[in-house]
Amino acid sequence: MKLDLATPAPLWLHSQLRNDTHYLGALPLCAVLLMNNAACPWIILAPASGQWREVIDLPQDLRRQFWAEVDLASHVLAKNFAPEKINIAALGNMVPQLHMHIVGRRADDPAWPRPVWGNLPPNPYADAVAGIDAWRRGFAAIGDF
């Protein structure tokens, strides 16, 4: 799977996701978003169209594709950011649109060992372009998955 950089940020993304993230590109099913908090490596996958609320709402073939993309993103995170732990979660308490958080955690991150939600101070990327480029290089380096 390759990250499609030519696809613009989709209009169907929930406004909270648009406000809190930088768009990285698209996988076959999901928009790939970088959380705008440099405290820890954190991406979000949002399945196309935005019509689903829960993973179980996805048709079976799309559910398999979704988990394959979560696996890919997890491998990119592990290979390029060397976290001690990878947290994967679909909370949806604030954003009803289905989206999956993939967060790299380390004992020295500001929220450790607590969850990142509500425990991380704002820490926007000083150079968002550099953060975006690092993730895009990570997806390119992983090759076909």
SEVEXKOL-764635 format. One record per residue (C-alpha): x, y, z; residue in three letters. Coordinates in steps of 0.1 Angstrom, whole numbers, plus 2048, in hexadecimal, padded with zeros to 3 digits. Example, Ala and Ser with C-alpha at 12.3 -4.5 7.8 and 13.67 -1.06 7.14 Angstrom:
<pts>
+-----+-----+-----+------+
!  xx !  yy !  zz ! rest !
+-----+-----+-----+------+
! 87B ! 7D3 ! 84E !  ALA !
! 889 ! 7F5 ! 847 !  SER !
+-----+-----+-----+------+
</pts>
This chain:
<pts>
+-----+-----+-----+------+
!  xx !  yy !  zz ! rest !
+-----+-----+-----+------+
! 800 ! 800 ! 800 !  MET !
! 80D ! 822 ! 7F7 !  LYS !
! 804 ! 843 ! 806 !  LEU !
! 7F3 ! 858 ! 7EB !  ASP !
! 800 ! 87C ! 7EF !  LEU !
! 7ED ! 88A ! 7D1 !  ALA !
! 7CB ! 886 ! 7E1 !  THR !
! 7C0 ! 8A6 ! 7F3 !  PRO !
! 7B2 ! 8A6 ! 816 !  ALA !
! 78F ! 898 ! 813 !  PRO !
! 772 ! 8AE ! 81A !  LEU !
! 760 ! 893 ! 82D !  TRP !
! 778 ! 895 ! 84B !  LEU !
! 768 ! 8A0 ! 86B !  HIS !
! 770 ! 8C4 ! 874 !  SER !
! 782 ! 8BA ! 894 !  GLN !
! 799 ! 8A2 ! 881 !  LEU !
! 7A0 ! 8BF ! 868 !  ARG !
! 7A8 ! 8D7 ! 885 !  ASN !
! 7BE ! 8BF ! 899 !  ASP !
! 7D3 ! 8AF ! 87D !  THR !
! 7E8 ! 8B3 ! 85E !  HIS !
! 7DE ! 89F ! 83F !  TYR !
! 7FA ! 887 ! 834 !  LEU !
! 7E9 ! 875 ! 817 !  GLY !
! 7D2 ! 858 ! 80F !  ALA !
! 7D4 ! 833 ! 811 !  LEU !
! 7BC ! 81E ! 7FD !  PRO !
! 7A1 ! 822 ! 818 !  LEU !
! 7AC ! 83C ! 831 !  CYS !
! 7B7 ! 860 ! 833 !  ALA !
! 7D7 ! 861 ! 846 !  VAL !
! 7DA ! 87D ! 85F !  LEU !
! 7F6 ! 889 ! 876 !  LEU !
! 7EA ! 895 ! 898 !  MET !
! 7F8 ! 8B8 ! 89D !  ASN !
! 80A ! 8B0 ! 8BD !  ASN !
! 82F ! 8A9 ! 8BB !  ALA !
! 830 ! 89A ! 8DE !  ALA !
! 82D ! 877 ! 8D0 !  CYS !
! 829 ! 867 ! 8AD !  PRO !
! 804 ! 866 ! 8A7 !  TRP !
! 7F1 ! 860 ! 887 !  ILE !
! 7CC ! 85B ! 881 !  ILE !
! 7BC ! 846 ! 865 !  LEU !
! 799 ! 850 ! 85A !  ALA !
! 786 ! 839 ! 841 !  PRO !
! 77A ! 84A ! 821 !  ALA !
! 758 ! 85A ! 820 !  SER !
! 755 ! 85F ! 845 !  GLY !
! 734 ! 84C ! 846 !  GLN !
! 73E ! 833 ! 860 !  TRP !
! 73E ! 837 ! 886 !  ARG !
! 74C ! 815 ! 892 !  GLU !
! 764 ! 7FC ! 884 !  VAL !
! 748 ! 7E2 ! 883 !  ILE !
! 735 ! 7F9 ! 86C !  ASP !
! 74E ! 7F3 ! 850 !  LEU !
! 745 ! 7D8 ! 837 !  PRO !
! 75B ! 7BA ! 83C !  GLN !
! 772 ! 7C0 ! 81F !  ASP !
! 777 ! 7E5 ! 82A !  LEU !
! 77C ! 7D9 ! 84E !  ARG !
! 799 ! 7C3 ! 842 !  ARG !
! 7A7 ! 7E0 ! 82E !  GLN !
! 7A4 ! 7F7 ! 84C !  PHE !
! 7B7 ! 7E0 ! 863 !  TRP !
! 7D2 ! 7DB ! 848 !  ALA !
! 7D6 ! 801 ! 847 !  GLU !
! 7D8 ! 802 ! 86D !  VAL !
! 7F3 ! 7E7 ! 86B !  ASP !
! 806 ! 7FB ! 851 !  LEU !
! 805 ! 81B ! 865 !  ALA !
! 810 ! 809 ! 884 !  SER !
! 82E ! 7FA ! 872 !  HIS !
! 837 ! 81D ! 865 !  VAL !
! 835 ! 82B ! 888 !  LEU !
! 849 ! 80E ! 897 !  ALA !
! 865 ! 80F ! 87C !  LYS !
! 869 ! 835 ! 87B !  ASN !
! 862 ! 841 ! 89F !  PHE !
! 86C ! 823 ! 8B5 !  ALA !
! 851 ! 826 ! 8CF !  PRO !
! 851 ! 810 ! 8EE !  GLU !
! 82C ! 809 ! 8E9 !  LYS !
! 812 ! 810 ! 8CD !  ILE !
! 7EF ! 81A ! 8D8 !  ASN !
! 7D3 ! 814 ! 8BF !  ILE !
! 7B1 ! 821 ! 8C7 !  ALA !
! 790 ! 82C ! 8B8 !  ALA !
! 77F ! 841 ! 8D2 !  LEU !
! 766 ! 857 ! 8C0 !  GLY !
! 75A ! 869 ! 8DF !  ASN !
! 761 ! 88B ! 8D0 !  MET !
! 761 ! 882 ! 8AB !  VAL !
! 745 ! 86A ! 8A1 !  PRO !
! 755 ! 862 ! 87F !  GLN !
! 769 ! 841 ! 880 !  LEU !
! 78E ! 848 ! 883 !  HIS !
! 7AB ! 835 ! 893 !  MET !
! 7C6 ! 844 ! 8A8 !  HIS !
! 7E9 ! 834 ! 8A5 !  ILE !
! 800 ! 843 ! 8BF !  VAL !
! 824 ! 83B ! 8C8 !  GLY !
! 82A ! 83D ! 8ED !  ARG !
! 84B ! 83F ! 901 !  ARG !
! 851 ! 841 ! 926 !  ALA !
! 85F ! 864 ! 920 !  ASP !
! 840 ! 873 ! 90F !  ASP !
! 82D ! 88D ! 923 !  PRO !
! 80E ! 878 ! 929 !  ALA !
! 81F ! 856 ! 932 !  TRP !
! 811 ! 83F ! 93F !  PRO !
! 7EF ! 850 ! 93C !  ARG !
! 7DB ! 851 ! 91B !  PRO !
! 7E4 ! 86D ! 904 !  VAL !
! 7C0 ! 87A ! 902 !  TRP !
! 7BC ! 897 ! 91A !  GLY !
! 7DF ! 892 ! 928 !  ASN !
! 7F6 ! 8A1 ! 90E !  LEU !
! 7FC ! 8C7 ! 90F !  PRO !
! 7F9 ! 8D7 ! 8ED !  PRO !
! 819 ! 8D3 ! 8D9 !  ASN !
! 813 ! 8DC ! 8B5 !  PRO !
! 82E ! 8D4 ! 89C !  TYR !
! 846 ! 8F2 ! 89A !  ALA !
! 84D ! 8E7 ! 877 !  ASP !
! 82E ! 8D4 ! 86A !  ALA !
! 83E ! 8CF ! 848 !  VAL !
! 85B ! 8BC ! 858 !  ALA !
! 843 ! 8A6 ! 86D !  GLY !
! 82E ! 89F ! 84E !  ILE !
! 84C ! 897 ! 839 !  ASP !
! 85A ! 87F ! 854 !  ALA !
! 83A ! 86B ! 854 !  TRP !
! 837 ! 86B ! 82E !  ARG !
! 85B ! 85E ! 82B !  ARG !
! 852 ! 843 ! 845 !  GLY !
! 835 ! 837 ! 82F !  PHE !
! 84A ! 838 ! 810 !  ALA !
! 866 ! 824 ! 821 !  ALA !
! 84F ! 808 ! 82D !  ILE !
! 849 ! 7FF ! 808 !  GLY !
! 82E ! 7E7 ! 7FE !  ASP !
! 81D ! 7D8 ! 81C !  PHE !
+-----+-----+-----+------+
</pts>
